[in-house]
Every structure is written in structure tokens, then in C-alpha cells.
Amino acid sequence: MIRSLCILFCLIYCGISGAQSDSMTIEGYTRNFEFIKPVDLKPGASLVFVLHGSGGNGKGQMTSTKQFISQVSNENVMLVYPTGYKNYWNECRKEASSDANKLDINEQAFFKSMIDYFTKNFKINTHHVFAVGTSGGGHMCYKLAMTMPGSIRAITAIIANLPDTNNLDCADATKALPVMIVNGTADPTNPYDGGYMGSPTFKMGNVRSTERSFAYWS
């Protein structure tokens, strides 16, 4: 059974052409990331961070987005799948109960270092850096747009409403960026109309409605 599962994982993960892994140390913490280098990658490629949800990781996000990977395989795009600290991001929800939030993990330094890494090693276009994330990854996209507007060209937040004013521990955005938000109207975890996010095992605090989240960025 274990052998079969290992073979299945290899067929899924190892079958992704150009998949590679690396890590770096940021303020004493080891941070990991996966990436996909197209065979015909040229200098000046766009860099796209694809961010997993709370409790996930970069490898899992890579395997769950194989269709997305195939769609951009002919584009000059470098896809990067970072992993949050202990599988969580230190995003802008003040009440988040994750260790990443409690320790105030320096995500900006991590993403800045990754941008430098891909600039040095693959000559990516630093003016074409994007981020797309799901759930907690969507919240991390909001943080990048708020705190690193000079480094991020645009974001897409999926299943994520902006933290409410009483739950926001990031400085307000000072620069307009293109933002796409994709939410479900019947989502019980990320309430479309805003409200509290949490469960008996974790808490994330209040978030704005989808309309208020759109209004903030507009």
C-alpha cells in the first residue's frame, strides 16, 4: 500500500516537467519553495507566485494546479510555489492563531529574497512579478500588495476577503494595484458578506464583505 502511494505521488509530482526545489534562511528560519523552469525559458520571463492555503504547502499546491501549469507551459513564465512557515502565512489577519503570525515571520524578506534569487539565476523581469493565492494564500497576496507594491505588479485573491479594520495588522495600501478577487456566495468558511472566520481549532478574526474588499482596492 505504501509503495503504491509512493508511486502515485511520483507520477503526480515527478511528472511535472521542470519541477525543482530550493530553500533559504530568513532571519534564522528555513523557508522552502518549489518552482517550475520551462525548457525554453528566456531572459525577461514573468514570475508568478502561486500560494497555498492555510495548512497547505508548496508541493501540494503545485500538484493541485497541474491544469494551470499546462496552460502556461508555452508562455515565458516562471511559476514559484513557496511554503508558509509551518504551512501558514504571516498575513494581515491580526487575530490569526498560527505560529507564523505569533512569531511575526518576516514574509516580505522571504519574498524579496525569492525575487532576488530568480533575478540572479534566471534573469526574470522584476517589473512582471505577480501573485495568486487561495484562502490563506489569498490573504498573503493582500499583504504583498499592501507592503510590497513596488515589487508586485498585480494579485489574485481566491476565497479571501480582506481583514476587517479591527483585524488588520498591516499598514494600509499606499499604491493602487490591479486586484482580482474570486469568492463564493455560499462559502461557510470565507463569508461572502463578511464576518467572523474560525473554528474550534483555529481563529482568524473578522473579515470584510467581498463588496467592501473590492471597494478598498478600487
C-alpha positions as CSV (number, residue, x, y, z in Angstrom):
1,M,0.0,0.0,0.0
2,I,2.8,2.4,1.0
3,R,4.7,1.5,-2.2
4,S,1.6,2.2,-4.3
5,L,1.1,5.6,-2.7
6,C,4.7,6.5,-3.3
7,I,4.4,5.5,-6.9
8,L,1.3,7.6,-7.2
9,F,2.9,10.6,-5.7
10,C,5.9,10.3,-8.0
11,L,3.6,10.0,-11.0
12,I,1.8,13.2,-9.9
13,Y,4.7,15.3,-8.7
14,C,7.7,14.0,-10.6
15,G,5.6,14.1,-13.8
16,I,5.6,17.9,-13.7
17,S,8.3,18.9,-16.2
18,G,11.0,21.2,-14.8
19,A,9.9,21.0,-11.2
20,Q,12.7,21.9,-8.8
21,S,13.1,22.7,-5.1
22,D,15.3,25.0,-3.0
23,S,15.4,26.8,0.3
24,M,16.8,29.8,2.0
25,T,17.3,31.0,5.6
26,I,15.4,34.2,6.5
27,E,16.2,35.6,10.0
28,G,17.1,32.1,11.3
29,Y,14.1,30.3,9.8
30,T,14.5,27.9,6.9
31,R,12.0,28.7,4.1
32,N,11.2,26.3,1.3
33,F,9.9,26.8,-2.2
34,E,9.2,24.8,-5.4
35,F,9.4,26.2,-8.9
36,I,9.0,25.2,-12.5
37,K,11.5,26.2,-15.1
38,P,10.2,25.9,-18.6
39,V,12.6,24.2,-21.0
40,D,12.6,27.2,-23.3
41,L,12.7,29.9,-20.6
42,K,14.1,33.2,-21.9
43,P,15.6,36.2,-20.1
44,G,12.8,38.6,-19.1
45,A,10.3,36.0,-18.0
46,S,7.4,36.9,-15.8
47,L,7.5,35.5,-12.2
48,V,4.3,34.2,-10.7
49,F,4.0,33.2,-7.0
50,V,1.3,30.6,-6.5
51,L,0.4,30.5,-2.8
52,H,-1.2,27.6,-0.9
53,G,-4.0,28.0,1.7
54,S,-3.6,27.7,5.5
55,G,-2.2,24.3,6.4
56,G,-1.0,23.5,2.9
57,N,2.4,23.6,1.3
58,G,4.1,24.5,-2.0
59,K,4.4,20.9,-3.3
60,G,0.7,20.3,-2.6
61,Q,-0.2,23.5,-4.4
62,M,1.9,22.5,-7.3
63,T,0.2,19.1,-7.7
64,S,-3.3,20.6,-7.4
65,T,-2.7,23.2,-10.1
66,K,-1.4,20.9,-12.9
67,Q,-4.0,22.2,-15.3
68,F,-2.8,25.8,-14.7
69,I,0.8,24.7,-15.2
70,S,-0.1,23.1,-18.5
71,Q,-1.9,26.3,-19.7
72,V,1.2,28.5,-19.2
73,S,3.7,25.9,-20.3
74,N,4.2,27.7,-23.6
75,E,4.5,31.1,-22.0
76,N,7.7,32.7,-20.8
77,V,6.6,32.3,-17.2
78,M,8.4,31.1,-14.1
79,L,5.9,29.5,-11.6
80,V,7.0,29.6,-7.9
81,Y,5.3,27.7,-5.1
82,P,6.6,28.9,-1.7
83,T,5.6,27.2,1.6
84,G,4.4,29.2,4.6
85,Y,6.1,28.9,8.0
86,K,4.8,25.6,9.5
87,N,2.4,25.7,6.5
88,Y,0.8,29.0,7.4
89,W,1.4,32.6,6.3
90,N,2.0,35.6,8.5
91,E,-0.6,37.6,6.6
92,C,-2.7,40.6,7.7
93,R,-5.2,39.0,10.0
94,K,-4.2,40.2,13.4
95,E,-6.2,37.5,15.3
96,A,-4.7,34.6,13.3
97,S,-3.6,31.9,15.8
98,S,-0.8,30.4,13.7
99,D,2.8,30.4,14.8
100,A,3.7,32.4,11.7
101,N,1.5,35.2,13.0
102,K,2.6,34.9,16.6
103,L,6.3,34.9,15.7
104,D,5.7,37.7,13.2
105,I,7.6,35.8,10.5
106,N,9.1,38.2,8.0
107,E,7.3,37.3,4.8
108,Q,8.4,40.4,3.0
109,A,12.1,39.4,3.4
110,F,11.2,35.9,2.2
111,F,9.5,37.2,-1.0
112,K,12.1,39.8,-1.6
113,S,14.8,37.2,-1.3
114,M,13.0,34.9,-3.8
115,I,12.6,37.7,-6.3
116,D,16.4,38.3,-6.0
117,Y,17.1,34.6,-6.3
118,F,15.1,34.3,-9.6
119,T,16.5,37.6,-10.9
120,K,20.1,36.4,-10.3
121,N,19.6,32.8,-11.5
122,F,17.1,33.1,-14.3
123,K,17.1,36.8,-15.3
124,I,13.3,37.3,-14.7
125,N,11.6,40.6,-15.4
126,T,11.3,42.3,-12.0
127,H,8.5,44.5,-13.3
128,H,6.4,41.4,-14.1
129,V,6.1,39.8,-10.7
130,F,2.6,38.5,-9.8
131,A,0.9,36.6,-7.0
132,V,-2.1,34.4,-6.9
133,G,-3.3,32.6,-3.8
134,T,-6.1,30.6,-2.3
135,S,-7.7,31.2,1.1
136,G,-4.7,32.0,3.4
137,G,-2.6,32.3,0.3
138,G,-5.1,34.9,-0.9
139,H,-4.6,36.8,2.3
140,M,-0.9,36.6,1.7
141,C,-1.4,38.2,-1.7
142,Y,-3.2,41.1,0.0
143,K,-0.2,41.5,2.3
144,L,2.2,41.6,-0.7
145,A,0.0,44.2,-2.4
146,M,-0.1,46.3,0.8
147,T,3.5,46.0,1.9
148,M,5.5,45.5,-1.4
149,P,3.6,47.4,-4.1
150,G,6.9,48.3,-5.7
151,S,7.8,44.7,-6.2
152,I,4.4,43.1,-7.1
153,R,2.6,44.0,-10.4
154,A,-0.8,42.5,-9.6
155,I,-2.5,39.9,-7.4
156,T,-5.4,37.5,-7.5
157,A,-7.0,36.5,-4.2
158,I,-9.2,33.4,-4.3
159,I,-11.6,32.5,-1.4
160,A,-10.3,35.5,0.6
161,N,-11.9,38.7,1.9
162,L,-9.7,41.5,3.3
163,P,-9.4,41.5,7.1
164,D,-11.8,44.0,8.7
165,T,-10.5,47.2,10.2
166,N,-10.4,45.8,13.7
167,N,-8.5,42.7,12.5
168,L,-6.0,44.4,10.1
169,D,-2.4,44.5,11.3
170,C,-0.8,45.7,8.1
171,A,-0.4,49.3,7.1
172,D,-3.0,50.5,4.7
173,A,-2.0,50.3,1.0
174,T,-0.5,53.4,-0.4
175,K,-0.4,52.4,-4.1
176,A,-3.1,51.2,-6.5
177,L,-2.5,47.8,-8.0
178,P,-4.6,45.6,-10.3
179,V,-6.5,43.2,-7.9
180,M,-8.8,40.3,-8.8
181,I,-10.9,38.7,-6.1
182,V,-12.8,35.4,-6.6
183,N,-15.2,34.4,-3.8
184,G,-18.2,32.0,-3.5
185,T,-21.5,33.4,-2.3
186,A,-22.3,30.3,-0.3
187,D,-18.9,29.7,1.3
188,P,-19.3,29.0,5.0
189,T,-15.6,29.5,5.8
190,N,-14.9,32.7,4.0
191,P,-18.2,34.6,4.4
192,Y,-19.1,36.4,1.2
193,D,-20.9,39.1,3.2
194,G,-18.1,39.4,5.8
195,G,-18.0,38.3,9.5
196,Y,-16.0,36.0,11.7
197,M,-13.7,33.3,10.5
198,G,-12.7,30.5,12.7
199,S,-13.4,27.0,14.2
200,P,-12.8,25.2,17.5
201,T,-9.2,24.6,16.4
202,F,-8.2,28.0,14.9
203,K,-9.3,31.6,14.7
204,M,-8.7,34.2,12.1
205,G,-10.9,37.1,13.2
206,N,-13.3,39.2,11.2
207,V,-13.1,39.9,7.5
208,R,-14.9,42.5,5.3
209,S,-17.5,41.6,2.8
210,T,-16.5,40.9,-0.7
211,E,-18.0,44.2,-1.9
212,R,-16.1,46.1,0.8
213,S,-12.9,44.2,-0.2
214,F,-13.4,45.3,-3.8
215,A,-14.2,48.9,-2.7
216,Y,-11.0,49.0,-0.6
217,W,-8.8,48.3,-3.7
218,S,-10.8,50.4,-6.1
